[in-house]
Amino acid sequence: MWLLSVTRVEASTMGKSKQTGNHKSDKKKNIAKTWKTKRRTKDLDQIHSDMKPETAAKLLHQEVDYDVTGCAQHYCLHCARYFVDMRSLKEHFKTKVHKKRLKQLREEPYTQAEAERAAGMGSYIPPKTVEVKTQPLEEDMD
């Protein structure tokens, strides 16, 4: 009995735990990692500007670029990501990451007028919701 308790004490004083955080507190610890430019993704207001019909048509029908994943032929407009082939793009549409991004994009982007109203230069108007659906697929590109 006594030997067991001694080994537990020794094990607990041996060093730092390898656990790297749990749930929501983990996001606070890696704030520098999320803002590094290597893994930087587009902000929601940039994606809203990309969703305008004329810009969306250019992004969805890009020329072949061998430096980009999938030669820039399979692009998710809402997540701003390139995919290797049509199959992986379709699988991406079913994922939690894509559905969460669609939910984030439903709220209208923050504007300068809204910032002025928040500062006391006008009355509050709640943000409008925008209808966002997954982009249509072209099946002939398989």
Backbone bond lengths (Angstrom), bond angles and torsions (degrees), N, CA, C in turn:
res aa  C-N    CA-C-N  psi(-1)  N-CA   C-N-CA  omega(-1)  CA-C   N-CA-C  phi
1 M - - - 1.448 - - 1.530 111.23 -
2 W 1.334 115.02 -46.34 1.455 118.65 -178.18 1.534 111.17 -67.51
3 L 1.286 117.32 -36.03 1.452 122.52 -179.45 1.530 111.39 -64.59
4 L 1.310 116.35 -38.04 1.461 120.46 177.57 1.511 112.23 -61.78
5 S 1.321 117.29 -44.92 1.461 119.92 -177.42 1.517 111.09 -67.24
6 V 1.311 118.55 -33.15 1.459 121.37 178.09 1.528 110.64 -66.75
7 T 1.312 117.47 -42.51 1.462 119.66 -179.57 1.519 111.28 -66.75
8 R 1.302 117.96 -33.55 1.463 119.87 176.72 1.515 111.14 -65.42
9 V 1.315 117.33 -41.69 1.464 121.33 179.26 1.527 109.14 -64.32
10 E 1.319 117.63 -44.67 1.454 120.71 179.75 1.520 111.43 -62.64
11 A 1.321 116.95 -39.98 1.459 120.69 -179.65 1.519 111.16 -65.95
12 S 1.325 116.77 -36.69 1.462 119.09 -177.99 1.523 112.12 -75.27
13 T 1.333 118.83 -24.32 1.459 120.96 -179.28 1.522 112.63 -96.45
14 M 1.324 117.18 4.73 1.455 119.86 -175.26 1.529 113.68 -71.20
15 G 1.284 119.07 -29.96 1.458 118.48 -179.32 1.512 112.01 171.19
16 K 1.312 114.42 -173.53 1.456 121.48 -177.33 1.531 110.80 -73.68
17 S 1.304 116.29 145.38 1.460 121.55 178.71 1.524 110.22 -69.45
18 K 1.303 116.89 148.50 1.466 122.20 179.87 1.519 112.46 -85.36
19 Q 1.332 117.33 -3.35 1.468 120.12 -178.33 1.520 109.45 -67.29
20 T 1.322 117.47 135.33 1.462 121.34 -173.82 1.520 113.00 -107.11
21 G 1.285 119.41 25.57 1.460 120.84 177.95 1.500 111.22 112.00
22 N 1.297 115.25 163.09 1.457 118.74 -178.81 1.517 110.80 -138.12
23 H 1.258 114.22 129.09 1.457 126.44 173.80 1.530 112.86 52.73
24 K 1.308 118.62 -122.96 1.463 120.87 -170.23 1.520 113.37 -70.36
25 S 1.326 118.29 -29.03 1.462 119.66 179.80 1.533 111.20 -66.87
26 D 1.333 117.05 -21.35 1.452 121.55 179.32 1.525 111.35 -63.75
27 K 1.329 117.54 -33.77 1.464 121.52 -179.26 1.525 110.94 -65.65
28 K 1.315 116.99 -35.17 1.460 120.79 -179.20 1.521 111.16 -68.20
29 K 1.327 116.79 -35.20 1.460 120.45 -176.55 1.527 111.58 -71.50
30 N 1.317 117.94 -34.47 1.458 121.09 -174.90 1.519 112.47 -101.23
31 I 1.325 117.99 34.88 1.463 120.08 -177.48 1.525 110.80 -66.79
32 A 1.325 117.58 -36.08 1.468 119.82 178.47 1.515 110.52 -65.90
33 K 1.323 117.15 -36.11 1.457 121.65 -179.56 1.525 111.09 -66.07
34 T 1.336 117.16 -36.73 1.463 119.64 -178.60 1.522 112.03 -72.03
35 W 1.334 118.68 -24.73 1.460 121.06 -177.89 1.522 113.69 -96.14
36 K 1.324 117.88 -0.18 1.462 119.18 177.13 1.517 110.00 -68.56
37 T 1.312 116.74 146.09 1.459 120.49 -173.47 1.526 113.26 -74.56
38 K 1.318 118.28 -19.81 1.462 120.06 -178.35 1.525 111.31 -62.99
39 R 1.323 116.99 -41.99 1.456 121.42 -177.81 1.527 112.16 -105.97
40 R 1.290 117.63 17.77 1.464 122.21 -174.55 1.524 109.84 -71.53
41 T 1.319 116.28 130.63 1.456 121.40 176.01 1.522 108.81 -108.50
42 K 1.304 116.20 169.99 1.459 119.99 -179.89 1.523 110.48 -69.86
43 D 1.323 116.03 146.56 1.456 121.15 175.56 1.523 109.29 -77.06
44 L 1.335 115.32 165.45 1.464 120.24 -175.83 1.527 112.23 -63.52
45 D 1.337 117.92 -37.87 1.467 119.10 179.93 1.529 111.35 -68.07
46 Q 1.331 117.70 -32.00 1.463 120.68 176.08 1.523 110.24 -68.34
47 I 1.327 117.16 -38.24 1.459 120.96 178.56 1.520 110.27 -68.29
48 H 1.344 116.92 -36.80 1.467 119.59 176.41 1.527 110.70 -61.81
49 S 1.322 117.36 -39.40 1.473 118.97 177.79 1.532 110.64 -69.69
50 D 1.344 117.40 -31.35 1.465 120.34 176.48 1.524 112.10 -71.11
51 M 1.320 117.98 -23.72 1.460 121.70 -177.90 1.527 113.37 -78.63
52 K 1.339 117.70 -7.41 1.472 119.95 175.05 1.520 108.23 -63.01
53 P 1.333 117.48 140.64 1.480 121.19 -170.58 1.529 115.60 -51.62
54 E 1.337 118.30 -43.48 1.466 119.35 -176.66 1.532 111.54 -69.59
55 T 1.330 117.48 -37.56 1.466 120.82 178.08 1.521 110.90 -73.57
56 A 1.338 116.36 -39.16 1.462 120.87 -179.53 1.529 110.66 -62.69
57 A 1.319 117.23 -39.70 1.471 120.21 179.80 1.529 110.96 -62.57
58 K 1.346 116.55 -39.59 1.466 120.07 178.84 1.531 111.07 -66.63
59 L 1.336 116.64 -41.15 1.469 120.10 -177.99 1.527 112.47 -70.73
60 L 1.320 116.66 -36.10 1.462 119.83 -177.92 1.525 112.76 -78.75
61 H 1.336 117.34 -21.26 1.468 121.31 -179.55 1.525 109.65 -122.49
62 Q 1.328 116.20 61.68 1.454 121.13 -179.22 1.529 111.01 -82.05
63 E 1.322 114.39 159.26 1.459 119.45 174.89 1.524 108.78 -73.58
64 V 1.320 116.41 160.31 1.459 120.70 -179.80 1.530 109.29 -66.55
65 D 1.332 115.37 125.52 1.460 122.14 179.14 1.526 107.36 -129.08
66 Y 1.319 117.33 111.48 1.460 121.49 -174.16 1.529 113.32 -73.99
67 D 1.330 118.24 -10.93 1.463 121.18 178.89 1.524 112.47 -83.81
68 V 1.325 117.71 -12.14 1.459 122.36 -176.30 1.527 108.95 -106.92
69 T 1.318 116.21 150.45 1.467 121.55 178.92 1.519 110.48 -56.33
70 G 1.323 116.78 134.09 1.465 121.88 178.80 1.507 113.61 65.38
71 C 1.319 117.44 21.88 1.473 123.67 -179.46 1.528 112.29 56.36
72 A 1.327 117.43 28.16 1.474 124.80 177.40 1.522 112.96 62.73
73 Q 1.333 116.82 26.64 1.462 119.86 -178.20 1.520 113.31 -99.09
74 H 1.325 118.73 -18.47 1.465 122.35 -176.63 1.519 108.18 -125.02
75 Y 1.320 116.61 97.40 1.464 122.84 -171.67 1.523 110.44 -122.48
76 C 1.327 117.09 131.20 1.465 121.56 173.33 1.521 107.27 -92.26
77 L 1.288 116.73 114.22 1.459 123.38 -175.64 1.525 112.02 -64.89
78 H 1.322 117.05 -38.55 1.463 121.06 -174.34 1.519 112.92 -77.89
79 C 1.314 117.58 -32.92 1.464 121.38 -178.92 1.528 112.20 -98.28
80 A 1.327 117.34 -9.23 1.467 123.93 -178.23 1.522 110.72 56.77
81 R 1.332 116.16 50.69 1.461 122.31 -178.88 1.520 110.83 -130.88
82 Y 1.329 114.76 146.08 1.459 121.53 175.20 1.523 109.03 -99.09
83 F 1.339 116.90 148.25 1.449 122.09 179.74 1.514 110.65 -127.30
84 V 1.324 116.04 156.57 1.463 122.31 -174.40 1.515 111.44 -66.42
85 D 1.347 117.40 -45.63 1.456 120.06 -179.11 1.521 110.05 -146.33
86 M 1.317 115.34 175.76 1.464 121.30 -177.16 1.523 111.26 -64.23
87 R 1.317 116.24 -34.65 1.465 119.82 -179.12 1.533 111.35 -63.13
88 S 1.325 117.35 -44.88 1.462 120.16 179.47 1.530 111.22 -68.68
89 L 1.324 117.12 -30.59 1.465 120.39 175.57 1.530 110.50 -66.77
90 K 1.330 116.83 -42.65 1.472 120.52 177.58 1.525 111.24 -63.86
91 E 1.324 116.86 -40.09 1.470 120.68 177.19 1.530 110.56 -63.91
92 H 1.330 116.46 -37.26 1.466 121.06 178.56 1.526 111.21 -62.33
93 F 1.330 117.27 -37.02 1.467 120.61 -179.98 1.528 112.15 -62.12
94 K 1.324 117.85 -23.08 1.459 121.77 -179.34 1.530 112.80 -90.12
95 T 1.324 118.56 -7.10 1.465 121.56 -173.17 1.522 112.26 -80.70
96 K 1.315 113.52 162.09 1.458 121.64 178.65 1.533 111.12 -66.75
97 V 1.322 116.92 -35.15 1.466 121.57 -179.19 1.532 110.34 -61.06
98 H 1.329 116.38 -46.35 1.468 120.78 -179.24 1.531 110.98 -66.54
99 K 1.317 116.55 -43.42 1.468 119.97 -179.13 1.522 111.34 -65.47
100 K 1.326 116.53 -36.00 1.465 120.25 177.39 1.526 110.78 -66.52
101 R 1.341 116.65 -38.61 1.462 120.41 178.79 1.523 110.51 -66.25
102 L 1.337 118.04 -39.56 1.463 120.85 176.90 1.524 110.71 -60.77
103 K 1.315 116.63 -39.53 1.460 121.07 179.32 1.527 110.97 -66.26
104 Q 1.333 117.18 -38.99 1.463 121.01 177.65 1.526 111.21 -66.01
105 L 1.321 116.70 -34.58 1.466 120.98 -176.49 1.528 112.96 -78.16
106 R 1.329 117.57 -9.33 1.467 119.40 179.73 1.524 112.40 -66.10
107 E 1.329 117.20 -30.42 1.466 120.29 179.92 1.522 109.79 -81.39
108 E 1.324 115.25 136.82 1.463 121.48 -179.19 1.534 110.25 -62.61
109 P 1.335 118.95 143.07 1.465 119.83 -178.31 1.531 112.46 -65.39
110 Y 1.313 115.11 151.87 1.466 123.89 -179.82 1.524 109.63 -69.34
111 T 1.332 117.61 132.13 1.461 121.56 -177.13 1.525 110.86 -117.44
112 Q 1.324 116.03 169.50 1.458 121.54 178.26 1.525 110.37 -65.92
113 A 1.335 117.83 -37.24 1.461 121.32 178.37 1.529 110.96 -61.94
114 E 1.336 116.09 -39.07 1.458 120.23 178.24 1.521 110.92 -67.81
115 A 1.321 117.49 -35.02 1.461 121.46 177.57 1.525 110.83 -65.88
116 E 1.330 116.55 -39.87 1.464 120.20 178.48 1.522 111.37 -67.17
117 R 1.343 116.76 -38.23 1.467 119.13 177.02 1.521 111.03 -65.28
118 A 1.323 116.97 -37.23 1.468 120.79 178.64 1.515 111.38 -67.19
119 A 1.335 116.93 -28.22 1.468 121.19 179.38 1.524 112.22 -82.34
120 G 1.308 117.90 -1.66 1.454 120.95 177.32 1.509 114.11 102.45
121 M 1.305 118.89 11.24 1.472 122.70 -179.83 1.517 110.22 -102.71
122 G 1.305 117.44 50.30 1.459 121.76 179.52 1.514 109.91 146.96
123 S 1.325 115.39 174.33 1.458 119.18 -179.63 1.529 110.27 -92.37
124 Y 1.317 114.91 153.67 1.459 121.52 -176.08 1.517 111.13 -71.65
125 I 1.322 115.83 133.39 1.464 123.14 173.13 1.519 106.12 -124.15
126 P 1.337 118.46 122.20 1.479 119.16 -179.08 1.525 111.24 -65.78
127 P 1.337 117.63 149.03 1.464 120.26 -179.50 1.524 111.31 -65.95
128 K 1.319 115.09 143.45 1.458 120.98 -179.77 1.526 109.70 -83.34
129 T 1.311 115.48 155.90 1.457 119.44 175.11 1.526 108.85 -95.29
130 V 1.317 115.48 143.04 1.457 122.83 -179.21 1.523 107.39 -111.38
131 E 1.316 117.14 136.11 1.460 121.55 178.06 1.520 108.72 -76.58
132 V 1.326 116.81 118.31 1.462 121.69 -179.01 1.522 108.65 -124.02
133 K 1.327 116.12 124.27 1.465 121.69 177.07 1.519 108.49 -123.33
134 T 1.313 115.81 156.38 1.460 120.69 177.41 1.525 109.46 -62.23
135 Q 1.315 115.77 140.39 1.465 121.84 -176.22 1.517 111.22 -60.31
136 P 1.305 117.92 149.46 1.475 120.24 177.14 1.521 110.68 -71.83
137 L 1.308 115.98 148.35 1.471 120.78 -179.57 1.514 110.27 -103.78
138 E 1.328 114.73 149.01 1.459 120.35 173.08 1.519 106.87 -105.21
139 E 1.299 116.83 114.39 1.466 122.52 -174.12 1.529 112.64 -74.15
140 D 1.325 118.32 -19.98 1.461 119.53 -175.65 1.530 113.17 -74.77
141 M 1.323 117.88 -5.80 1.458 121.16 -177.35 1.523 113.53 -88.73
142 D 1.335 119.69 3.75 1.476 122.02 -179.53 1.466 113.19 -62.27
